[in-house]
Amino acid sequence: MAPWCDYLRGRGFEFPSSPLVEIDFAGLADILMRPDAATPADMVDALYYVHETAGAEDMDQLLAAVRARGLAVADDPGATPIDLAIDVWSAAPEVVRAHHAEAIAMRQQNFEYFGPTNPVRGVFPAIDTELRQRLESELDDWFESHRRGRGCRMFVIRHPPMTWILVRHGQPMRREASQKDDGGVGTEFYRPQRHDVLIYDERSGDVGVHANTKGERNLYLRTLGHHLFSGEEHFQTAGRFTLDPLIADGPEALNVEDVDGIKAVRLVEYRRYWGGVYREMETRKAEDVFAALAARNIRGLAGGRLNSATFKVAFEDSEKERSVTIRPPGIARYERNDDSELIERWLRARGFILSGQGVDDDEAATAVLERA
């Protein structure tokens, strides 16, 4: 907290005169819990980033970054995750910021997929500092013209065969009523921050986009296509999933005998669109849909159009079942990130994942799924 000693002293906090004097933690906490107009923005940033990167998993990744870059950070076996986050922030704040961006990108699992106009496979093109700044400037032109301000930042995180691209940018200005400590009221006017995420699969050339608006989504597709691929129209809507196996194979579509790691799968819900004048939509739920239909002498799911299906999956290493939802053409939802490899193996084995054009079945793109 030394960089902000003048501010803290002005708020009544006294720094200890020696290491033997106990810090007034209660007084410091009271100041931090009651920020005022003079609160230093860089202090708020430091506290935010340290707090957001102070978990056990964060510790492992920050330690790897420290060793890779040779940062002068104390080798203290008694350090807690937050101690390490503070040390790394003090030595190289950009390392903590980059790790925070990567953590945000990895947590986001809700994507809409787009495929290349021509089958393309290969690593995501390199983005050096000059190109990144050019991309950011072009994105900023759009953001500014659409009342989102400038100053966006792009982070590229490579974990072959996937590459994650995080774009941090502003949103339209927001005005909100605020409550003052003295009982008065006021108005706060500010620009919220947002993180959009793209993910590129080098095995298929598909890109998944998580963005707040259609305009932002199209902006990313055009910009990446123009600067890194064949042109602005390079990415088109990609169909990844189908529910046809439920209709064609019935209960056999849930077979997992050839998928090590999964004990059983049950269909527990589906949504079917019947259309017609009244645009009829049917939703059916049961502990086991196929068993419930069989008990009523209803055969199969033929008719209408299946829009989504939810399954309960029993894993060999867990007593608790976890749900998986498929929503064609390009979205699936699951409860835990670690389940993706086994889920994909079952989905592909039963034909729920479509093979990409020009891509062998055993090299088809891994489905990036939407976390519940």
N, C-alpha and C positions, 0 to 999 in steps of 0.2 A: 504493500500500500504506500510505500515511500514516495512514488512519483506524485501522489496527490496529498502530500502532508499539509500543504498550505490550506487546501480546501477543508480537510478534515479538522485541522486546528481551528479554522474559522467556525466550524460546527460544534466546537467544544471538546474534541477528542485530543487527548494528550498522548503522544508517543512515549513509550517507556524509556527511561534514561539509561538503562542497561539491560542486558539479557536476563538479569536476575529479578527484574521487576515484572510482575505479572501484567499482561495486557488486559485492558478493560474491554473484554469481548462484548459484554452486554451493551456498553455505551457505543461501540463501533456498530454492532448490529442495529441498534436503534437509529443511528444515522443512515445506514444503508436502507433500512425499511421505510425511511421518510425522506425520499429524495426531494430536492428543491430545484428551482430554476437554474442554480449555479452548479448542479451536479455535473462533473466532467464526463463528457460522452465517452472518452477513451477508457475511463474507469468502468463505466457500465459495460462497454465491450469486453474488457478484460474479465470481469466477473461472469458475464454471460458465457463466453467461450470456455473458460475454465470449468464452469459448472456443467456445461454440455458435453465435455470430454473427460469426465472424471469417473468413468466406470472401469471395471476390471478388463473388459475387452479393449476399451480405449487405451488402457495402460500398455497392453501388449503391442498395439500398433504404434503408439508414441515411442515406446522403447526401440522398436525397429527403425523408426525414422531417426531417432537420436543416433543410433549406431551407424546407419547408412550415411548420415551427413556429418558425423563426427562432432556433434554439438557438445559444448562444454556444460554438461549437466552432472551434478553430483551423483556418484554411484552409491546410493543409500539403500541398503536392503530393508530398512524399516520404513521407507517412504510409502505413503498411501497413494491411491490413484490420483487424488486431488493434489497431493504434494507434487507428484510428477507433472501433472498438467500445469501447475504454477511455474515449476522450474523450466519447462519447455517454452511456456509463454514468455517468460523473462528472457530466455536465450534466443528464441526465434518465433515470434507470434505467427508468422505466415505458415509454419508447420502445423500449428494448432488449428488455424483457420482452414487449411487444406484438408486436415483430417475430419473436421466438423462437416465440411462440404461432402466428403465421401460418405460419412455416416448418414447424412440426410438422403443422399442418392440411394444408398443401399436399403434404407427403410422403405422407400417408396416402391410399391409393387403394383400400382394401378396404371396400366398402359393400354393405349390403342396402337395397333400394329400397322405398319406400312411396308410393302415390299418393293424391290427394285423393278423398274420396267423391263429390264433384261436380267436374267439370272446372274448374280454377281456374288462371288465369295472372296474372302481375303481379309486381312487385318484392317482395322480402321485407320484411315490415313493419318499421318503424323501432323500435329498442329504445333508449330513453333510459336514463340512469343509474338512475332510479327503477324502471323496469320491469326492468332487468337485475338489480338487487338483489332485487326481488321474485321473479324467476325463480330466482336463486341460493338464496334462502331456502327456496323450495319444494323445490328439488332437494336441499338440505341436510337437510330433514326426512326425505326418503326415505333418503338416504345414512346419516344417523345411525341411523335405525330398522333399517337393514340392516348395521350394524356397520362402516361405512366412514368415520365421523367427519363433521365439518362443515368449512366453509371452502372450498367449491368456488368456482371462478372461471369466468366465461363470457367468451369473446372472440368478437366478430362481425367477420368479414373479408369485405368486399364486393368482388367482381370480376365485375360484371355480364357475362353473365346469371346468374352463380352467386354464391351467398352461402355462406360457410363459417362454421360455429359450432363453436368448440372449447370443451370443458368439461374443466377440470382439477380432479381430485378425488382423494380418498384411496381406498385399497383396504383390505380387511380386514387387521388387524394380522398381522405376520409375526415369527416367532421363529427365529433362526438361530444356530448355533454360530460363534464367532469365535476367531481365533488372535491371541494377544498377542505383542508384539515380544520379550518375555522368555522365550518358549516356553510360557507358560501358555495356558489356554483360558478362554473366557467365553461369554456368551449375549447376543446383541443382540435387542432387542424394538423394533420400529418399524412405522410405517405407510407402505407404498410409495405412490408417486404414479402416477396414470394420466391419460392424455389421451384422451378420446373426441371423435370428430369427426362432425359432421353437415354435409351439403351440400344446399342448396336450389336447384332449377333453376326460375327464374321463367318459363321458356318452357312448362313443363308443369305446374308446381305439385308435382312430385315431390320427395321428400326422401330422401337416402341417409343411412344411419346406420352408423357404425362404433363398436361398443360391445363390452365384454367379456362381458356376460351378457344374456340375454333380458330380465331384469328391468330393467336399465339402459336397454336399447333401448326398451322399452315406456314407461318413465318419460319419456324425451325426447319420444316421440311424443305422449303424453298432455299433457305440460306445454306444448309448443309449440302443439298443437292447441287447447288450452283458452285460452291467453292471446293467441294471435296469429291463430288461424283460426276455424273454425266450431264447434269443440268437441273434446272429448277423443277422439272417434272419427273425427276428420277424416282421418287418414292410414291407409290400408289397404294390404295387400300389392300391389305393382305388378309386372306382367309387362313386362319390357323387351325380352328377347331370345327368339328362337326358332331352332331348328336345322332347321326344316321345309324351308328351301331346299335343304339337302343331300340330302334325300329326294326332293323334287319335281323339282329341277333337276340333281342330280348334279354333274358337273364344271363345268357352266355356272354354278353358284353361286359359283365362284371367278373368274369373269370380271372383269377390271379394266380393260378397254379404255376405259371411260368415266370412269376415276378417275385424273386426272393426279397424278403423284407416286408411284404404285405400279406396279412392273413386273410382278409376278406374285405369286400366292398358291397355296400347296400345303396340302392337308389331310394332316397327318402323324400324327394320333392321334384316336381317338374312344372314348368309353365309351357302351355301350348296355345298358340294363336289359331283360332278358327276363322276369323275374318267375318265376311258377310256384311250385311247392311248395318248391323249393330257392333261390328268390330269385336266380336266375342273373344275373350281371353279366359283360359282355364288354368287354375292352379290347384294341384293335387299334392297332399302331404300324407305320409304314412311312415311307420317305423320301417317298413319294407314295402315299397310300392308294388313291385312285381308279385310278391306274395299276397298283398291285399287285392290286386286285380284278379289273381288266380282264384282266390276265395269267392269272388263274385262272378266267376266264369267269364271274365273279360280277358280276351287274348291280345296281348301286345299293346303298342302305343301308336298304331297306324292312324292316320288322319290328322288334319291340321298341320301346323308347323311347330316343332319344338324350339322354343326360344332359350330355355335354360334348364339345367338339371343339377341337382345337389346330391352328393353322395356322402356317406359316412364310411371312412376308411379305417380299418383296424391294422395297426402296424405291429410287427413281431417284437419290437423293442419297447412297446408302450401298452399299458393297460387301458388307456383312454383313447377312444375313437376321435378322429378329427375330420372336419367336413371339408369338402372340395366342391366348388360350383363351377360349371362350365357354361359360358354364354357366347355362342358363336356370333360373329366369325373370329373374334380375336381376343377374348378375355376369359380368364379362369381365375378363380379365387380360392385361396387356401389359407389355413390358419397359421402355419408355421413355415418360415423360410426353409428350414432344413428338410422339409418334406418334398421339395421340388423334384429332386432327382428320381426318387422312387415313383412319385406321381406321374412324372413324364414317361417313365418306362412303362407303366401300366397303360396310360393314355395311348401311347404309340402302339403298344402290343395289340390293343383292341380296336385300333383304327380311329380313335377320337382326334388324333393329331394328323392333319393333312400333310403329305409330303410336298415340299416346295418344288417348283418347276426347275429341272436341271440339277436337283440335289438328290443324292442317293438317300434311301430311307434311313440308313445307319448314320447319315451325316445331316439329317434334317435338323432344322433349327430347334434349339432348346426353347421351350415355352417359358417366358417370363410371366409369372402369374400375379394376380391381384390379391394382395393380402386382405383377409376379412377385416 
